[in-house]
Amino acid sequence: MYQGLHSGVRLALLSICVAASPLGLRADRDIPFLASLLDSVSYSADASMTVSTGGKYTPFWLTSNRYGMSGARTDNGHMAVGVFRDISADSARLWKVGYGVELAAAHHYTSDVFLQQYYLDLGYRKVRLSAGAKERPAAFKDAELSTGSQTLGINARPIPEFRFEVPDYISISGRRKIVSVRGHFGYGLLSDNHWVSSRARRADLQYVQHVLYHSKAGYMRIGNPELFPLTLEGGLEMAATFGGRLRRNDGFNTSLYGGLVDFFDVVFGVGHDKGQTDYKNSKGNTVGSWLLNLTYYGHGWQARAYYDHFFEDHSGLLYKYGDYDGLYGIEVTLPRNRVVSKVVGEYIYTRFQSGAMYHDHTALFPRNIAGLDDYYNHSLYVGWQHWGMAIGNPLFLSPVYNSDNNLYFRSNRFSAQHIALSGDPSSSLHYRLLYTVSRQWGTYFYPYDDVRYQRSMLGEITFSPRRLFGLDTRGWSGVCAFAFDYGSHTGNNSGFQIAIRKQGLLLPKR
């Protein structure tokens, strides 16, 4: 029956493609190519329920680093279903195609029904064009154990974007591959217009709608682990929000879009926004990170040390004041065993921010003092967030937590220690443990009266049996997690999460 169903789905989709084509496709020549686009199509379906047993919010690690598929409010959950074709299915071809769409219905999230992902990937050899909203992993960070990247993280919903990318390293030093590079360049549009405007109107704040987005990154690897067990990787990530219309509740309405020149200005972090007079900052809200990653490949084990230095303007970009702000991490993958597979330790420090004073150069005071970077915040735009969640590292507590509807990141000066580990006691059982301690000082502009302390813990078990009670359960998995927060920053919160997932091939390769 299933084989007949799959054949029927293939035939229906193929007929639509041929009938809709304006090119007059010939069945004997083009149908095999079209049919290949329906090979290796997978599906995923999951349902999640989170129940809080105490406190005002869902515990921090039940909310963070889930691509925005979570809620800070207590007692939330979702159901989602998606269909995907990974571009790697065409790895043997010169031309490659991948696509995906995922629909979610949620309770106590920032939306009730939404498209989490919708994208199309077109590749030729080592290069790719990607269009749409797609969940993309962070560079040099473990998605399961790390606190996350500071610029391009996995904490917020994917931003719809059109990008040109080289996703995998390509050698620029011949066959020995001693020096390799990869990266991307793209433009997009934030999709949270209604959420931002509704919160801002209730709080009587100005806001910007129809905000444009730009991101780019370049990474270089020196070394080849097949020749020598040590490699050094480094890179620069930069992103910006710009354009849009600035609005206020008093009826004020003006465009911040300056034309096509904006698309070039944000690439280099130059220009200025409309309305700025004597004190002119770079156009839009530009952020970025310098990344370093040193990896040693042992026999059956691996160790990495990495560094992520975040910046908001040129003082941080060029290390003008030599500050120590950044994320410092160590990751160790242990030899195969049933106790612990991987351990991650991180230290994050963001208190300096180029110093506590800022002043542009003027005729009376020609010296520029470039401090007060105010990480993740901006005077015009709502800061480095999408749908209320920090786009980068979630330890910059997201505006979705603000009970007064304010869109400001209320604490971007903090230090934190983080330890995490994971393991596989059996082929069907996986676990992870996360524990984070942070001290929060607020911001330079609005400091806390006293330092606020916070501890957050997560324990999670995933059960993925091949057979259960005599039934074939391949592709099924169940997740059970418990988490708590303790402290004066987000308060004392505790809760648990139960999820069930099913993944498999919808249309297998013929």
N, C-alpha and C positions, 0 to 999 in steps of 0.2 A: 504493500500500500504506500509506504513512504517513498519507495523508488518511483512509483507512478506520480505521487504528489510532486516530488522534486522535478521530474520530467515535465509535468504540466506547468510548474512555475517557470522553468527555463524557457519552455516554448512560448508562454504568454509574454514574458519579458523580452524575448528575442523578437517576437512579432511586433511589439511596440517599437523597439529600436529600429527595425527595418522599415516599418510603415512611416515612422516619424522622420526618417532621415531625409534631408533635402538633397542628398548626393546621389540618389538612385543606386543604392548598394546592390551588388550582384550576389545572389545567394551562394554560388559556387566559390566565390573568392572571399567575401567579407563575412559571411555568417560564422565560419570557424573562429575568426578574430573576435566577433561579438560574443560568441558562445564562451570564449575564454574569460570574458569579463564576469561571467556567472559561475566560474570555478572558484573553489576555495572560499566561499562566502560563509562566514560564521555568524552566530547569534549569541546574545547574552541577555539574561533576564535576572533581575535581583529585586528583593524587597528587604527593607531595613526598618527596624523600629527601635527608637531610643527612649528610654524612660528614666527620668531623673527622680532620685529618691530624696533629694535635699538640695537646697540652694536656689538661687535665682536663675542660673544658666545651666545649659548642658555642659558637662565637664570639657575642659579645653581640648584634650586629645581625642574626644569623640566628635569634635567639630572641625579641627584643623587639618590641613593638607589632604583634602579629599576633593580637590577641583571644584569646590563650592557646593558639592552634593551633601549638604549638612545644614543644620540649623543651630543657632546659639540659644534660641528659646527652648524651654523645657518641653519634654514629651513631643518628639517629632519623628518623622520617618518619611520614606518614599518608596515608590515602585518605579522601576525603569526597565525598558526593553530596547535593545539596539541590534542593528544589522551592520556587519562590517566585512570589508574585504581588504586584507593587509596587502600593501604594495609588494611585500616580499614574495607573494605568490607568483610574481613575474620575474623572479631573480635571474632566471636564465634568458630573459628577453632583453633586447635593447630598449624597447618601449615598455613602460610599466604603468599600471593603473591601480589605485586603491581608493576606497571610499567608505563612508560610514554615516550612520544617522542613529541617534539615541534620544528617545522621548521619555520624560519623567513626569510623574505626578507626585506631589509632595504635600506634607502637612507641617505647618510651622516653619517652612523655609521662606526665603525672600520671594518665591513665586509658588503658585499652586500647580501649574502645568507649564512645562517649558521644554525646549529642545536643548539638551545638554551638549550634544555634538552633532555637527552636520558638515561634512567636508568632502573634498575631492582632491586626490593626489595624482599628478601626472609626472612621470619620471622618464628620463632618457639617460642611459648609462649611469653616471654618478650624480647627476643633477636632478632637481625636482621642482615643480611648481605645485604649491599647496594652497587651496582656497577653502575658507570656511572656519568654523569653530572646532578645534581639535584639542584633546587633552595631550599635552606634550611634556615629557619628563624634563626635570631640571638637570643641568650639566653638573657633573662631578659630585652629585649628592645621591645618597640612597633614599629612594622614595618612601620606603617603609620605616626607616629608622632615624633619618636626619630631621632636624628642625626645619630645613628647607632653605633654598636660595633666597638671597635678599632682593634680587631684581626680578628675575623670571622664575617664579616659584610655581607650586602646584596647589596653592591655598584657595584661589578664586576660580570662578567659572571661566572656561576658555573664551578668549576674545576673538570674534570673527575677524579674520585676517587673510590677506592675499600675500604670500611670501615666496621668494625664490630661495632655495636652500641647497646646500651640499650636506646631507645629513650624516654621512659617514666620512671618516678620514680618507683623503686621497693624497698620495705621495707627490711631493714636489722635488724629490731628491733621487729619482731613479728607482730601480727595482729593489734596492735594499730598504727602502721606505724609512730612512732615518729621520726625515722631516716630513710631516704630514699636516694637512689643514682641513678644516671644515667650518661651516657657518651658515648664516641666513640673513636675509634683508626683506622687510615686509611693511605693509601698511594695512590698517584695519579701522574698525569703528566700534566703540563701546556700545553695548546693547542694554545698559541699565538706565535708560532715560527716565522711565516711569518711576522706578524705585528711588532714584536720586531726587527727582522733582517733588515727589510726594513727601519724602522725609524733609527736604529743605523748606517746603511751604509750611509744614507744620511747625518747624523751628524758626520760621521767619528769617531764613538765610538766603543769600544769593547762591545761584547754582548755574552750571553750564550744561546745556543739552546738546545732543548730536556731536559728541566729542570724537575727534579723529585720533588714531593711534599709530605709532611707528615703533618698530623694534628691529634690532640688528645685533648680530653677535659674530665674533670670529675667534676660533680656537686653533692653537698650534700644538702639535705633539713632537717632541724630540726624543728619538729612541724607537726601537722596534723590539718588543718583548720576545720575538722569535730569535733574535740575535743576542740580546743582552737583557737581563731581568729587571732593569731600572728604566723608567720613562718619566719625562717631565712634560707636563701639559700646562698651558696658560691660555688666557683668553680675556676678551673684553665683551661684556654685555651692556647694551644701552637701549633705552626705550623712552618714549615720550607720549604724552597726550597733548593735543593742540586743537585749534579751531573751535567750532561749536558756537552756540549763542548763549550769552550771559543774560540771566533773568533775575528779577527780584519781585517780591510780592507787591511793591508799589507801582508796578507796571513797567519799570525800566527794562529795556530789551535791546541788546546790541550784539552784532556779529563780531566774533573774535577771529574770523577767518579772513586772511589777507590775500588770498589767491594762491596760485600754483607755487609762488615763491615760498610759501609755508612748508611745502613738502621737501624743499631743499634746505631751508633753514634748520629744521629739526634734525636733519641728518648730521649736521656739524655743530648743533647747539648754539646757534648764533641768532641774530635778530632780536626782536622784542615784541611783546603783546600790545595790541591797540590800547590806547589810553595811558600808557606809561609815559611820563614826562622826564623829569630830571633823573630819576633812578630807574634805569632800564635793565631788567634781567633778561636772560635768554628766553626765547619764544617758547611758550607752552611750559609743561612740567616735565623736565628731563631728569632721568635717573639712570644709574648704571652700577656695574660692579667690575672690579678687576678680580680675576680668578687664577689660582695656582693649584696644581695637583701633582704630587710626586708619588709614584706607585712602584712598589717592589713586588715582583712575582716570584714567590718561592715555590718549592715542590709540594703542591697540594694546598698551599696557603698563599695569602696575599695581604699586603699592608699598604695603606694610603694615608698621606697627610695632605690636607687641603686648606686653602685660605680664600675667603670671600670678602673683599673690601668694597663696601657700598659707598656711593657718593651722590650728591644732589646737584652739585655745580662744579665749576672749574677748579675750585680750591681742593675739593676731594679728588677730582679726576687726576690732577697733576701732583698730588701729595704736597701741596703748597706748604702745609704746616707740619708734615710728618707725623700725623696722629696715628693712634693704635686702634682706631675703630675697625671692627671686622668680625668675621666668623672664622674661628680656628677649629679644625676638625681632624680626627684620627679615625680611620676605619680599618678593622682587621677581620679578614675572612679566614676562619680556622680550618684545619684539615677536617675531612668528613668525620663527623661523630654524631651521637644521638643527644647531646646535651646543648651545646652552643655552636651555632654556625657562623654568626657574625656579631661583632661588637663595634659600636660607634660611640665616640665621646666628642662633645663640642663645647666650646666656650665662645660666647657672643658678647661683644662690648660695643655700645653705641653712644657713650656719654659725651664724647668730645665734640663731634660735629663741626670741626674747623674752628672751634672756640665760641665764646659767649658774646661776641660783638660783631656787628656788621655795619659797614658804611661804604657807599659808593664814592668814587673819586669825584670831586667837584672843583670849581675854580678856587673856592676858598680853602678846601681841604683835598689836595690832589692825591693823597695816598688812599688806596683801596684796602679796606679791611674786610675780608671775605669769610665771616663766621656765621653763626646762627643758621646752619643749613636746614634745621627743622625737618629731619628725615620723614618722608612719606606724606608731608603736608605741603600745601601750596596756597598762595593768596587768592588765586582765581579758581583753580580747579579743585575738585574734592579730594585730591591726593591720590596716592598710589593704591587705589582700590577698584574693585569691579563687583557690582552687586553687594556692596557693603563689606566685602572680604578683602583683606590685604592681598595684593597680587604677589608679593614676595613672601618674606618670612612671617608666620603668624604670631611670633612673639611681639611684633608691633601690633598691639591688640586692635582688632578691626573695628571700624565705625558701627558695624551691626550690633555691637555690644552697648552702644550709647543709648540709654533709655530715654533721653530727651530729644532724640532724632538728630542730634548734631552729627555732622559728617567729618569731624576733626579726629585725627589720631591723638588721643589724650596722653599717651605715654610712648615717646620714641627714644627716651634716654634710659637705658637699662643695661644691666649685666646679667648673664644667665649661664648656668652650667647644665649640661644635658648628657645623660647616659642612656644608651638603648642597646638591646640585644635581641637576637632571634635565634630560633633553632627548629629542628625537625626530628622529634623523638621517634617518628615512624614515617613511612611513606605517605600516610594519609593524615598526619597531624603536624601542624605548624603553629608556632607561637611567636609573639613579640612582646617585649616589655619596654616601656618608655618612662623616664623619670626626669623632670625638669625643675630646677630651682632658679627663680629670678628675683632681682631687686629692681624696683621701678622708681624713677625720679620724676615722671611726668615729662614736660617739655621745658625748653628755656623760657618760652613766653608764658606758660602756665604751669609752673612747678608744683608738685605735691607739697603739702605742708610737712609731711613726714614721709620717709622712704617706705614704700609698700613692698611687702614680701609675698611671694606666691610659690606654691609647690603644686605640680601637676603630675599625675601618674596614669598610665594606661597598661592594662594587661589584656591580651587578646589571644584567643585560640581559634584556629581555622581547621575544620574537620572535612576532609575530602576523600571519602571511601570509594574504592572501586566497586565493592559489593556490600550490601547491607540488607540483612534479613532475607538473603537469597535473591535479592534484586540487583540488577545491573545499575549502579549509581554513578558511573563515570560521567564527569562533567558537573555533578552536583557538589556543592560545598555549603557548609554551615559555619557561621561566625558567631562567637559569643565573646563579649568584651565588657570589662568593668573599668571605670575610671573615676578619679576624684581630683578636686582642687582644694587647696587649703591655704588661706592667706587673706590679705586685705586688699588685693588688687581686683580680682573678679569674685572674691568671696569664697565661701565654703560650698562646694558643689560636689555631688556624687550621683552616679547613675550607671546604667548598664545598657548594652546594645545587643540586639539579636538580628542576624541577617541570614538570608538564604539566597543562594545564587545558582544559576544554571548556565553553562556555556557549552557550545558544541558547534558542529558544522551544519549549516542549513542546506548548502549546496556543495557537496564535496567535489574534489578534483576528479574529473573523469579519467 
